[in-house]
Amino acid sequence: MRNHLRLLIGLLGVVELAAPRAVVRGATRVAYRESGDAEPRDWVYTAARIEGAVLTTLALVGLYRSATAAGVPDDEHGVDER
C-alpha cells in the first residue's frame, strides 16, 4: 500500500514538473469560487516545478529503499505496520 502511495506521489510530481501551469490552474479552480479573477505571480510556476522535483525525488528514494529492503522483515527497520 505504501509503495502505491509513493508511486502516485511520484507521478503527481512528474506531472507538476512537466506542466506546472496546468497544475496551478487546476488548483486555483479548486481553491477559489471565482478563479477567473485570480492571477498567480510568475514565481508560482517555478515553485510548482520545485515542488514537483521534491515530490518525485522523495517518491523515488522511498521506492528504492523499499525495493532494496525487500528481503529484510519490517520490524528490523523499526516500521510498525499497525
Secondary structure, DSSP 4 states (H G I P E B T S, - for coil): -HHHHHHHHHHHHHHHHH-HHHHHHHHHHHH-SSTTT----THHHHHHHHHHHHHHHHHHHHHHHHHHTTTS-GGGTT----
